[in-house]
Amino acid sequence: MKCIILAGGSGSRLWPLSRDMYPKQLLSIDKEASLLQQTFLRLQQFAEPENILTITNIKHFTDIRLQLNSIDKSGIVLAEPLSKNTAPAIACALEYFVQKQDEDDIVLIVPSDHLIKNTEAFQKTVETAAPLTQQGYIVTFGIQPTYPETGYGYIKTAQPLDTGYEVECFVEKPDIKTAEKYLLSSNYYWNGGIFMGKISTFMNEFKTYAPEIFAALKDLDYSKENKIKYSVYEEMPSISIDYAIMEKSKRIALVPLQSDWNDLGSWQAIYDVKEKNTEGNVLIGNVVTYDVKNSLIFSQKELVAAAGLEDLILVETEDAIMACKKSSSQDVKKLYEKLKNMESDTVKLHKTVFRPWGYYTCMNGGEGYLTKTICVLPHQKLSLQSHAHRSEHWVVLEGKALVILNDQKHEIPAGGSIDIPLGAKHSLQNPYDEELKIIEVQKGDYISEDDIVRYEDVYGRV
């Protein structure tokens, strides 16, 4: 079996914890491993790591690959050069396996951000559905509704098969009255976005129902590198796999998912999966309450004190506070979109960003400058890099820095400083036993994390 992980989502309903540059699939919600890492480990029940392909967009590629490399470096990661929704992403991932002569294999396609704890039941459901794929079906795994959810699409089933059901139609996200009606019916399931079928079946359906996408695949070539050409992707329409294939195909079957499942698509969903105290509260971080019931309060840094509240979501991060009624948690996406239109930095990055070598925190910034604190863990180092638009000034606060600057080595003790000129090749390193902390002042006509050219990197980001 082959597996495809779709890891291009933004997780906007989990703002301010999830950000544009660090979406929910990279977050650890219920375990130490991130949702992406949990997905990768879960798929190893069906496939070897080298047969698990993860596709994401270019801005998340480095973080995705770093997280997966910490588990197994033989997994495949493809980067979309543009955001084009799930149909082009799936087609390009399938084409990778076609070019490896794997067209007769079964492929399991899953989102990267679902929480499934009962992996044995998930495995059993997938194995039960496998015979349908040999009959030419594309199997979708439906989730039995447990409450009238308006944030999910639904699937209506028709007549039963030996395993599962034929699919009558896919249904858009309903209003509350319609969702309540679906809940009372036995033939409506939540659409979890998990699909399985023979690679050849998927490709035939793309050829029939999404010919523009299928035609563009002929210009892809994975023989030299695992890269999707911009010109190829640009030709493809932006469309979801549901609209492109699933709602049109006559080969769709549904098998009810027997395991637990949560797509963690809202703060309500986080509340549902977390352990609650005697007042029905989920309290995470530095939180003190009095007479608070059935609420989720999350503190990342500051003390959050609350009294006399009920059915509330309150989330504090370093640079944002979000509050809403628990029943309105789907509306967080509207807040996110409003902030995005306002070009607020709070939708892009956290103030503190973790990297494999340590972390940095943005302290202050303005037109043409940015100040950060940087912590480099013992025996770690940043890549050898240069910047086209900014110079930097480093002041060592704690520990000792080894700085490579244009092939020269400089040891900088606490209290010392060094200037990094525009365009200079440089690397900040900590080969010592203590943490290194510095202040970095960036100055230039363009201040952004994408102003980096890497020449050497122990984490494979060149």
C-alpha positions as CSV (number, residue, x, y, z in Angstrom):
1,M,0.0,0.0,0.0
2,K,1.0,3.6,-0.6
3,C,-0.1,6.5,1.5
4,I,-0.5,10.3,0.9
5,I,-0.7,12.9,3.7
6,L,-2.3,16.2,2.8
7,A,-0.5,18.8,4.9
8,G,-1.4,22.1,3.3
9,G,-4.1,23.4,5.6
10,S,-4.0,26.6,7.7
11,G,-6.0,25.7,10.8
12,S,-7.5,29.2,10.9
13,R,-10.2,28.2,13.4
14,L,-7.5,27.4,16.0
15,W,-6.1,31.0,15.9
16,P,-4.2,32.4,17.8
17,L,-2.4,29.1,18.6
18,S,-2.4,28.1,14.9
19,R,-0.8,30.6,12.5
20,D,-0.3,31.0,8.8
21,M,3.3,30.0,9.1
22,Y,2.8,27.4,11.8
23,P,-0.6,25.7,11.2
24,K,-2.3,23.2,13.4
25,Q,-0.8,20.0,11.8
26,L,2.6,21.2,13.3
27,L,1.1,21.6,16.7
28,S,1.1,19.1,19.6
29,I,-2.5,19.1,20.8
30,D,-2.9,15.9,22.7
31,K,0.5,14.2,22.8
32,E,4.2,15.2,22.6
33,A,4.2,14.4,18.9
34,S,2.5,16.9,16.5
35,L,-0.7,15.9,14.7
36,L,1.5,15.5,11.5
37,Q,3.9,13.2,13.3
38,Q,1.0,11.2,14.8
39,T,-0.5,10.8,11.3
40,F,2.9,9.6,9.8
41,L,3.3,7.0,12.6
42,R,-0.3,5.8,12.2
43,L,0.3,5.2,8.5
44,Q,3.3,3.0,9.2
45,Q,0.7,0.3,10.0
46,F,0.1,0.1,6.3
47,A,3.2,1.2,4.5
48,E,7.0,1.6,4.9
49,P,8.2,5.2,5.4
50,E,9.5,5.4,1.8
51,N,6.0,4.7,0.6
52,I,4.4,7.5,2.6
53,L,4.3,10.8,0.6
54,T,3.5,14.1,2.3
55,I,2.4,17.1,0.2
56,T,2.4,20.6,1.6
57,N,2.8,24.1,0.4
58,I,6.1,25.7,-0.1
59,K,6.0,27.9,3.0
60,H,5.6,25.0,5.3
61,F,7.9,22.6,3.5
62,T,10.9,23.1,5.8
63,D,9.0,22.6,9.0
64,I,7.1,19.6,7.6
65,R,10.3,17.9,6.5
66,L,12.1,18.6,9.8
67,Q,9.3,17.1,11.8
68,L,9.1,14.0,9.6
69,N,12.9,13.6,9.5
70,S,12.9,13.4,13.3
71,I,10.9,10.1,12.8
72,D,12.3,8.7,9.6
73,K,14.3,10.4,6.9
74,S,13.1,8.1,4.1
75,G,9.6,9.6,3.9
76,I,8.8,11.6,0.7
77,V,7.9,15.3,1.0
78,L,6.6,17.3,-2.0
79,A,6.0,21.1,-2.0
80,E,3.2,22.8,-3.9
81,P,4.6,25.9,-5.5
82,L,1.1,27.5,-5.3
83,S,-1.9,26.9,-3.1
84,K,-4.4,25.1,-5.3
85,N,-6.6,23.1,-3.0
86,T,-6.7,19.3,-2.6
87,A,-7.4,18.0,-6.1
88,P,-4.2,19.2,-7.8
89,A,-2.2,18.2,-4.7
90,I,-3.6,14.7,-4.7
91,A,-3.1,14.4,-8.5
92,C,0.6,15.4,-8.3
93,A,1.1,13.0,-5.4
94,L,-0.5,10.1,-7.3
95,E,1.6,10.9,-10.4
96,Y,4.7,10.4,-8.2
97,F,3.7,6.8,-7.6
98,V,2.6,6.3,-11.2
99,Q,6.1,7.3,-12.3
100,K,7.5,4.7,-9.9
101,Q,5.4,2.0,-11.6
102,D,3.1,1.6,-8.6
103,E,-0.2,2.3,-10.5
104,D,-1.7,-1.1,-9.5
105,D,-1.2,-0.4,-5.8
106,I,-3.8,0.8,-3.3
107,V,-3.3,4.3,-1.9
108,L,-4.7,5.7,1.3
109,I,-5.1,9.4,1.4
110,V,-5.5,11.2,4.7
111,P,-5.4,14.7,6.2
112,S,-2.4,15.5,8.4
113,D,-4.4,17.1,11.2
114,H,-6.8,14.5,12.5
115,L,-6.7,13.0,16.0
116,I,-7.3,9.2,16.1
117,K,-6.4,7.5,19.3
118,N,-7.7,4.0,18.6
119,T,-5.2,3.1,15.9
120,E,-6.1,-0.6,16.0
121,A,-9.7,0.1,15.2
122,F,-8.6,2.5,12.4
123,Q,-6.4,-0.2,10.9
124,K,-9.2,-2.8,11.1
125,T,-11.6,-0.4,9.3
126,V,-9.1,0.3,6.5
127,E,-8.3,-3.5,6.1
128,T,-12.1,-4.2,6.0
129,A,-12.6,-1.7,3.2
130,A,-9.6,-2.9,1.0
131,P,-11.7,-5.5,-1.0
132,L,-13.9,-2.7,-2.3
133,T,-10.9,-1.0,-3.9
134,Q,-10.2,-4.2,-5.9
135,Q,-13.8,-3.9,-7.2
136,G,-13.0,-0.5,-8.6
137,Y,-14.4,1.6,-5.9
138,I,-12.9,4.7,-4.3
139,V,-13.7,4.3,-0.6
140,T,-14.5,7.3,1.7
141,F,-14.5,6.7,5.4
142,G,-17.6,8.3,7.0
143,I,-17.9,9.3,10.6
144,Q,-21.2,8.6,12.4
145,P,-22.5,12.0,13.6
146,T,-22.8,12.4,17.4
147,Y,-24.2,15.9,17.4
148,P,-25.6,18.4,14.9
149,E,-22.3,19.8,13.5
150,T,-22.5,22.7,11.0
151,G,-18.8,22.9,10.3
152,Y,-18.5,19.6,8.4
153,G,-19.7,18.4,5.1
154,Y,-21.9,15.3,5.0
155,I,-22.2,12.2,2.8
156,K,-25.6,10.5,2.2
157,T,-25.4,6.8,1.6
158,A,-27.6,4.6,-0.6
159,Q,-28.0,0.9,-0.9
160,P,-25.7,-1.4,1.2
161,L,-22.7,-3.3,-0.2
162,D,-21.0,-6.4,1.2
163,T,-18.9,-3.9,3.1
164,G,-20.3,-0.4,3.6
165,Y,-22.6,1.5,1.3
166,E,-22.8,3.1,-2.1
167,V,-22.8,6.9,-1.9
168,E,-25.9,8.8,-3.1
169,C,-24.4,12.3,-2.8
170,F,-22.1,14.6,-0.9
171,V,-23.8,17.4,1.0
172,E,-22.5,20.9,1.8
173,K,-22.1,22.2,5.4
174,P,-25.7,22.5,6.7
175,D,-27.4,25.0,8.9
176,I,-28.3,23.9,12.4
177,K,-31.9,22.7,11.6
178,T,-30.6,20.6,8.7
179,A,-27.8,19.2,10.8
180,E,-30.3,18.1,13.4
181,K,-32.3,16.4,10.7
182,Y,-29.2,14.6,9.5
183,L,-28.4,13.5,13.1
184,L,-31.7,11.7,13.3
185,S,-31.2,9.9,10.0
186,S,-29.1,6.7,9.8
187,N,-27.7,7.4,6.3
188,Y,-25.8,10.6,6.8
189,Y,-22.2,10.6,7.8
190,W,-19.6,13.3,8.4
191,N,-17.1,13.7,5.5
192,G,-13.7,13.1,7.2
193,G,-11.7,13.6,3.9
194,I,-10.1,10.1,4.1
195,F,-10.1,8.2,0.9
196,M,-8.7,4.9,-0.4
197,G,-8.6,3.2,-3.8
198,K,-6.3,1.8,-6.5
199,I,-4.0,4.5,-7.9
200,S,-5.2,3.5,-11.4
201,T,-8.8,4.1,-10.3
202,F,-8.1,7.6,-9.0
203,M,-6.2,8.4,-12.2
204,N,-9.0,7.2,-14.4
205,E,-11.4,9.4,-12.5
206,F,-9.1,12.4,-12.8
207,K,-8.9,11.8,-16.6
208,T,-12.7,11.6,-16.8
209,Y,-13.9,14.4,-14.4
210,A,-10.8,16.7,-14.1
211,P,-9.2,16.6,-17.5
212,E,-7.4,19.9,-17.0
213,I,-5.6,18.5,-14.0
214,F,-4.9,15.2,-15.6
215,A,-3.5,16.7,-18.8
216,A,-1.0,18.9,-16.9
217,L,0.5,15.8,-15.2
218,K,2.2,14.7,-18.3
219,D,4.8,17.5,-17.9
220,L,5.8,16.4,-14.4
221,D,9.1,14.6,-14.0
222,Y,10.2,13.1,-10.7
223,S,13.1,11.1,-12.1
224,K,15.7,13.7,-11.0
225,E,14.2,15.4,-8.0
226,N,11.0,15.3,-5.9
227,K,9.8,18.7,-7.2
228,I,6.5,20.0,-8.7
229,K,7.3,22.4,-11.5
230,Y,5.7,25.8,-11.1
231,S,4.6,26.0,-14.7
232,V,2.7,22.7,-14.4
233,Y,1.0,23.6,-11.2
234,E,0.1,27.1,-12.5
235,E,-2.0,25.4,-15.3
236,M,-4.2,23.5,-12.9
237,P,-7.5,24.9,-11.5
238,S,-7.9,25.5,-7.8
239,I,-10.5,22.9,-6.7
240,S,-11.1,20.5,-3.9
241,I,-11.1,16.7,-4.5
242,D,-14.7,16.6,-3.4
243,Y,-15.8,19.0,-6.2
244,A,-13.4,17.7,-8.8
245,I,-13.9,13.9,-8.3
246,M,-16.0,12.7,-5.4
247,E,-19.3,14.5,-6.2
248,K,-19.1,13.3,-9.9
249,S,-17.8,9.8,-9.8
250,K,-20.0,6.8,-9.9
251,R,-17.4,4.6,-8.1
252,I,-17.7,6.0,-4.6
253,A,-18.4,3.7,-1.6
254,L,-18.6,4.7,2.1
255,V,-17.3,2.5,4.9
256,P,-18.2,3.8,8.5
257,L,-15.0,4.6,10.4
258,Q,-15.0,2.4,13.5
259,S,-12.3,4.2,15.5
260,D,-12.6,7.5,17.3
261,W,-12.0,10.6,15.2
262,N,-11.7,14.3,15.6
263,D,-10.4,16.8,13.1
264,L,-9.6,19.3,15.8
265,G,-11.1,22.0,13.5
266,S,-12.1,24.3,16.3
267,W,-11.6,25.2,19.9
268,Q,-14.8,23.3,20.7
269,A,-13.2,20.2,19.3
270,I,-10.1,20.7,21.5
271,Y,-12.4,21.1,24.5
272,D,-14.2,17.8,23.5
273,V,-11.0,15.7,23.5
274,K,-9.3,17.1,26.6
275,E,-9.8,15.8,30.1
276,K,-12.0,18.1,32.2
277,N,-12.1,18.9,35.9
278,T,-15.1,18.6,38.2
279,E,-16.5,21.9,36.9
280,G,-16.3,20.7,33.3
281,N,-13.4,23.0,32.5
282,V,-10.3,22.4,30.4
283,L,-7.5,24.6,31.9
284,I,-4.2,24.7,30.2
285,G,-1.2,26.7,31.4
286,N,-1.1,29.4,34.1
287,V,-4.9,29.6,34.8
288,V,-6.8,30.5,38.0
289,T,-10.6,30.3,38.1
290,Y,-13.5,30.9,40.5
291,D,-17.0,29.9,39.6
292,V,-16.2,29.0,36.0
293,K,-18.0,26.1,34.3
294,N,-17.8,24.1,31.1
295,S,-15.1,26.3,29.6
296,L,-11.7,26.0,27.9
297,I,-9.0,28.5,29.1
298,F,-5.6,28.3,27.6
299,S,-2.6,30.4,28.7
300,Q,0.7,30.2,26.8
301,K,2.6,32.8,28.9
302,E,0.7,35.2,31.2
303,L,-1.5,34.4,34.2
304,V,-5.2,34.2,33.2
305,A,-7.6,34.7,36.0
306,A,-11.4,34.2,35.4
307,A,-14.5,34.3,37.5
308,G,-18.3,33.9,36.9
309,L,-18.0,32.5,33.4
310,E,-19.7,29.6,31.6
311,D,-19.4,27.9,28.2
312,L,-16.5,30.1,27.2
313,I,-13.3,29.7,25.1
314,L,-10.4,32.0,26.2
315,V,-7.0,31.7,24.6
316,E,-3.9,33.7,25.5
317,T,-0.7,33.7,23.5
318,E,2.3,36.0,23.7
319,D,0.8,38.5,21.3
320,A,-3.0,37.9,21.2
321,I,-6.0,37.1,23.3
322,M,-9.1,35.4,21.8
323,A,-12.4,34.9,23.6
324,C,-15.7,33.5,22.3
325,K,-18.7,31.5,23.3
326,K,-18.0,27.8,23.0
327,S,-20.9,27.5,20.6
328,S,-19.4,30.2,18.4
329,S,-15.9,28.6,18.0
330,Q,-16.4,28.1,14.3
331,D,-16.6,31.9,14.0
332,V,-12.9,32.2,15.0
333,K,-12.2,31.7,11.3
334,K,-14.1,35.0,10.6
335,L,-11.9,36.7,13.1
336,Y,-8.8,35.3,11.4
337,E,-10.0,36.5,8.0
338,K,-10.7,39.9,9.4
339,L,-7.2,40.2,10.9
340,K,-5.7,38.9,7.7
341,N,-7.5,41.7,5.7
342,M,-6.0,44.1,8.3
343,E,-2.6,42.6,7.5
344,S,-2.1,41.9,11.2
345,D,1.2,40.1,12.0
346,T,-0.7,37.9,14.5
347,V,-2.1,35.7,11.7
348,K,1.4,35.0,10.3
349,L,3.8,34.0,13.0
350,H,4.1,33.5,16.7
351,K,6.3,36.0,18.6
352,T,8.3,32.9,19.6
353,V,9.2,30.5,16.8
354,F,10.8,27.2,17.5
355,R,13.5,25.8,15.3
356,P,15.5,22.5,15.4
357,W,18.5,24.5,16.8
358,G,16.5,26.4,19.5
359,Y,14.1,29.3,19.2
360,Y,13.8,33.0,18.6
361,T,11.4,35.7,20.0
362,C,10.5,38.9,18.1
363,M,10.7,41.7,20.6
364,N,10.2,44.9,18.6
365,G,10.0,46.0,15.0
366,G,9.2,48.8,12.7
367,E,10.0,50.3,9.3
368,G,13.4,48.8,8.3
369,Y,14.3,47.1,11.6
370,L,13.5,44.1,13.8
371,T,14.9,43.1,17.2
372,K,14.9,39.5,18.3
373,T,16.3,37.4,21.1
374,I,17.8,34.1,19.9
375,C,18.5,31.0,21.9
376,V,20.8,28.3,20.5
377,L,20.8,25.0,22.3
378,P,24.1,23.4,23.3
379,H,25.9,21.8,20.4
380,Q,23.6,23.2,17.8
381,K,24.1,25.7,15.0
382,L,22.3,27.8,12.5
383,S,22.9,27.3,8.8
384,L,25.6,29.1,6.9
385,Q,23.6,31.8,5.2
386,S,23.5,35.3,3.8
387,H,20.9,38.0,3.4
388,A,20.3,40.2,0.3
389,H,18.3,43.0,2.1
390,R,19.5,43.3,5.6
391,S,22.5,43.6,7.9
392,E,22.6,42.3,11.5
393,H,24.1,43.2,14.8
394,W,24.5,40.5,17.5
395,V,25.1,41.0,21.2
396,V,25.8,38.0,23.3
397,L,23.7,37.9,26.5
398,E,24.5,34.4,27.9
399,G,26.9,31.7,27.0
400,K,29.5,32.0,24.3
401,A,29.0,32.3,20.5
402,L,31.1,30.8,17.8
403,V,30.5,33.0,14.7
404,I,31.5,32.1,11.2
405,L,31.8,35.3,9.2
406,N,33.1,35.1,5.6
407,D,35.2,32.0,6.4
408,Q,36.6,33.6,9.6
409,K,35.9,32.2,13.1
410,H,35.1,34.5,15.9
411,E,34.5,33.6,19.6
412,I,32.2,36.1,21.2
413,P,31.8,36.0,25.0
414,A,28.9,37.3,27.1
415,G,28.8,41.1,26.7
416,G,30.6,41.0,23.3
417,S,29.1,41.9,19.9
418,I,29.7,41.5,16.2
419,D,28.3,43.1,13.0
420,I,27.1,40.9,10.1
421,P,27.3,43.1,6.9
422,L,24.7,42.9,4.1
423,G,25.5,39.9,1.9
424,A,28.1,38.3,4.2
425,K,28.1,34.5,4.6
426,H,27.6,33.8,8.3
427,S,26.6,31.2,10.8
428,L,25.7,31.5,14.5
429,Q,26.9,28.4,16.4
430,N,27.0,27.0,19.9
431,P,29.5,24.1,20.2
432,Y,29.5,24.5,24.0
433,D,27.7,22.9,26.9
434,E,25.6,25.9,27.9
435,E,22.7,27.6,26.1
436,L,23.6,30.6,24.0
437,K,21.4,33.7,24.1
438,I,21.9,36.8,21.9
439,I,20.0,39.9,20.9
440,E,19.8,40.3,17.1
441,V,19.1,43.7,15.5
442,Q,18.2,43.5,11.8
443,K,18.3,46.6,9.6
444,G,17.4,46.8,6.0
445,D,14.9,47.7,3.2
446,Y,13.2,44.4,3.5
447,I,12.8,42.5,6.8
448,S,11.4,39.0,6.4
449,E,12.2,35.4,7.2
450,D,12.4,34.5,3.5
451,D,15.4,36.8,3.0
452,I,17.8,33.8,3.5
453,V,20.1,32.0,1.1
454,R,21.5,28.9,2.8
455,Y,24.8,27.3,1.7
456,E,25.3,24.6,4.4
457,D,22.8,23.3,6.9
458,V,22.9,20.2,9.2
459,Y,19.1,20.0,9.1
460,G,18.8,19.6,5.3
461,R,17.3,23.0,4.5
462,V,19.7,24.1,1.7
